[in-house]
Amino acid sequence: MIVPDTYYNYRKNYNSTVKTISDKKNQDMLDAKRDMLSFAKEHNIEFKHSPGSYITKMTKYNFLGLTLMKVFKYETMKKYYLFSRFLVLEIRSYI
């Protein structure tokens, strides 16, 4: 069925809790992933991707509201991003 001249109004609230990204929300997500990986390891559950590909910790360094650097820690590597965008260093550990 088609109804001509019908419009849809949508209101965006960028300050809503669903749209807001916080350090706590990011940390909760990382904690949940870490718990899931720990559970899988204890019960011999294998993933399609290697566990080293999952982020276990993310740290942001801010100055005057600007993110200068983000560090993503994986099980087998760390990645350092300048201004959250530019990969400047990647350190791999071979276990």
Residue pairs with C-beta under 8 A, 6 or more apart in sequence:
13 19
23 60
26 58
30 55
30 56
30 57
30 58
33 54
33 55
33 56
34 56
37 51
37 54
37 56
37 75
39 45
40 46
40 47
41 51
51 75
52 74
52 75
52 76
52 77
53 74
54 74
54 75
55 72
55 73
55 74
56 73
56 74
56 75
57 72
57 73
58 70
58 71
58 72
58 73
59 70
59 71
59 73
60 67
60 69
60 70
60 84
61 67
61 68
61 69
61 70
61 71
62 68
66 83
67 83
67 84
68 82
68 83
69 80
69 81
69 82
69 83
69 84
70 80
70 81
70 84
71 78
71 79
71 80
71 81
72 78
72 79
72 81
76 92
76 93
76 94
76 95
77 90
77 91
77 92
77 93
78 89
78 90
78 91
79 87
79 89
79 90
80 87
80 88
80 89
80 90
81 87
81 88
82 88
